Amino acid sequence: MSDPLHTVMVERLGCRYPIIQTAMGWVAEPSLVIGSSNAGAFGFLGAAVMTPDEARAKILAVRKGTDRPFGVNFHSFQPGADQIVELILENKDQVRAVSFGRGPNAKMIGRFKDAGILCVPTVGAVKHAVKMVELGVDMVTVQGGEGGGHTGSVPTTVLLPQVLDAVNVPVIAAGGFGDGRGLAAALAYGAVGIAMGTRFLLTSESPVPDTTKDGYLKAGTGDILVTTKLDGIPQRMVRTAMMDRIEKSGSLAMWKRALEAGLIMKQRTGASWGELLRSARAMKAEGHYDSLKDAMMAATMPMMIQRAVVDGDIEKGVMATGVVGGRISEVPSCQELVNRIVDEAQQRIAALAGGAPIKTNNAA
């Protein structure tokens, strides 16, 4: 009997199980990518908030920590994007995939494909999935409205089958997943795997400070909100005192936050004001944002997330989360988490089939 968890995603990405650890900015650092990849999942390094020098050092750190294939996330509007693309191509022997939400055109996608690197963008709408497939991507990750950070309004249970019906490439499900029951359900829909962010954020290998992890663990589903006040596009966040103040702020206050965050990003990345403005204008020109203010805030948003997930300052930072965060109550290791998900999925699938669970060596 074939193993239902050995999907085309597993075949192409080279991981053991159809589980992706998503590329959360400031969270998907080498420690988490190494932990998730060694556990049998497929880890993505969150290079979209890194300078080229940081990306180079952290790709090397992942390579030293695991011999498993892994992925790198970036977006075309970040300062130094062209250099990061070259870094990815230089490491094509172990970097098996790239993920992105903004920017790569058919020419860039073609370069990755020629190098044997799979393109796996994350989309939140059917039309975006169709566009990505037309550009030549290999698989798409579909994030329903339950997902953390930037999110749409269509639930995963509706969006996933819509995309499955609209495209002819393998589809990975994201938004609301955190256990083996979810993996079994996604496979039943026709997806080839699941992608999880919040669930991997709350693991022992995640670099997020314990104070911030405690804040996530204390948040129930009623403590999670969707806001447009961060950059004009809906984002799902943990409700905090800072978020309450942001929700009450007007346009002038939003500009002030954008400039403050831009100053921090300038100091930390070495980018000039001109580079930050060019990045914001490019994002606006692509149609992702309606105003330069919103695009500027999007370009500098990582700084507000960084305060919480790197500095541990949940009073001044913001905490992106999926709805699933409201039911997470503990912080396992990546290996414990992946083993549990695999066991639960096999039990659910076996129960539906009316047979005994398929046994695998979880420690492999």
Secondary structure, DSSP 8 states (H G I E B T S, - for coil): ---TT--HHHHHH--SSSEEE---TTTS-HHHHHHHHHTTSEEEEEGGGS-HHHHHHHHHHHHHH-SS-EEEE--TTSTTHHHHHHHHHHTTTTEEEEE-SS---HHHHHHHHHTT-EE--EESSHHHHHHHHHHT-S-EEEE-TTSSEE--SS-HHHHHHHHHHH-SS-EEEESS--SHHHHHHHHHHT-S-EEESHHHHTSTTS-S-HHHHHHHHH--GGGEEEESTTTSS-EEEE--HHHHHHHT--HHHHHHHHHHHHHHHHHHH---HHHHHHHHHHHHHTTS-SSHHHHHHHHHHHHHHHHHHTT--TTTS--B--GGGGG------HHHHHHHHHHHHHHHHHHHHTS------TT-
